[in-house]
């Protein structure tokens, strides 16, 4: 299932509506959000990348880890929303670990906050 986060364009960047967490978006997605002002950001679990550069990602605290063999699911809360990221099983995170996730360029989806229509 896709993760959904309320997001808005503020201070010349994408910010999660429930707090001041910045979201790194590629140029096309950032442009669509800037035009809309606010939206719902959709990210599939497999479209998060773990990054070692905290300034280049979204800091999360791992709540639950589900090792599935070929993948590992990480459960976390972000801006009041429960979410899941699928990561490489070699990562081996533990509950309580702090990670930095980045949406993969071209893999995010923006929806109109009022009617749910895809923003193009």
C-alpha positions in Angstrom: 0.0 0.0 0.0 1.1 3.5 -0.7 2.1 5.9 2.2 0.2 9.2 2.2 1.5 12.4 3.8 -0.1 15.9 3.8 2.5 18.2 2.4 2.7 21.9 1.5 5.0 24.3 -0.3 6.5 26.6 2.3 9.8 28.6 2.6 10.7 27.5 -1.0 10.6 23.8 -0.2 8.2 20.9 0.5 7.3 20.6 4.1 5.1 18.0 5.8 2.0 19.7 7.0 2.2 18.2 10.5 5.4 19.8 11.5 8.5 21.4 10.0 10.0 18.3 8.4 11.3 19.0 4.9 10.8 16.5 2.1 13.4 16.2 -0.6 11.5 16.1 -3.9 12.8 16.0 -7.4 12.3 19.1 -9.6 9.2 17.9 -11.3 7.3 17.0 -8.1 8.5 20.2 -6.4 7.2 22.3 -9.3 3.8 20.6 -9.2 3.6 21.1 -5.4 4.7 24.8 -5.7 1.8 25.4 -8.2 -0.8 23.6 -5.9 0.4 25.1 -2.6 -0.6 22.0 -0.7 -1.3 18.4 -1.6 -1.1 14.8 -0.4 2.3 13.1 -1.1 2.1 9.4 -2.0 5.2 7.2 -1.7 5.3 3.4 -2.1 7.3 1.5 0.5 9.8 0.3 -2.1 10.4 3.9 -3.3 12.3 5.0 -0.2 16.1 4.9 -0.3 18.2 4.9 2.9 20.7 7.7 2.9 23.7 8.4 5.1 23.3 12.1 4.6 20.7 13.3 7.1 20.4 16.6 5.3 19.4 14.7 2.1 16.6 12.7 3.7 13.8 12.5 6.2 14.9 11.4 9.7 12.7 8.6 11.1 12.7 6.4 14.2 12.1 2.7 13.5 9.1 1.4 15.3 8.9 -2.2 14.0 11.1 -4.3 11.7 9.6 -7.1 9.6 12.3 -9.3 8.0 10.8 -11.0 4.9 13.8 -12.7 3.5 14.4 -10.8 0.2 13.2 -7.5 1.8 12.8 -5.9 5.2 9.8 -3.7 6.1 10.4 -0.8 8.4 7.4 0.7 10.2 7.7 4.3 11.4 5.6 7.4 12.2 6.1 10.6 10.2 4.1 13.7 10.8 1.4 11.9 12.6 1.1 9.2 9.9 2.0 5.5 10.3 4.2 4.5 7.3 6.3 1.7 5.9 9.5 1.6 3.9 10.9 -1.5 2.2 14.7 -1.7 2.5 17.5 -4.2 1.7 17.6 -7.0 4.3 21.4 -6.4 4.7 20.6 -3.1 6.6 19.3 -5.0 9.7 17.7 -2.0 11.6 16.3 -2.5 15.1 13.3 -0.8 16.7 14.5 2.5 18.1 17.2 3.0 15.5 17.2 6.4 13.7 17.5 6.3 9.9 17.3 8.8 7.1 15.0 8.0 4.1 14.8 9.8 0.8 12.0 9.4 -1.7 13.5 8.1 -5.0 13.4 10.7 -7.8 10.5 10.3 -10.1 8.8 7.8 -7.8 6.6 10.2 -5.8 2.9 11.0 -6.4 1.1 14.2 -5.6 -2.7 14.3 -5.2 -5.0 17.3 -4.8 -5.7 17.7 -1.1 -9.3 18.7 -1.7 -10.5 16.1 -4.3 -7.8 13.4 -4.5 -7.1 14.0 -8.2 -3.5 13.4 -9.4 -1.6 16.6 -9.8 0.1 16.7 -13.2 
